[in-house]
């Protein structure tokens, strides 16, 4: 059994190496997987520092995601609609990933209350 199966929905956070590196996230459906990488079809989100929010790039992409220490991988529930996924901030400033329905994942690095 593989840990990630085709059809599963994943949220990928690329770790930044340097302070000024672009913050990139990717959300998509796994098309294929090996023990070293995933082939994922979905959308790229890039952090726009001037707007203080993640912006989704409009084009659907296929990316090869290496399974190494450069990425953080969240497996999302199968019912999540990739096309509906967006980022939102709550009234306390915490950042969440949501599909606007039942799914919500808090991805704040720090609590706004700290």
Secondary structure, DSSP 8 states (H G I E B T S, - for coil): --SS-TT-EEEEEE--SSTTS--EEEEEEEEEE-SSEEEEEEEEEEEETTTTEEEE-SS-EEEEEE-STTEEEEEE-TT--GGG-EEEE-TT--EEEE-SSS-EEE--SS-TT-
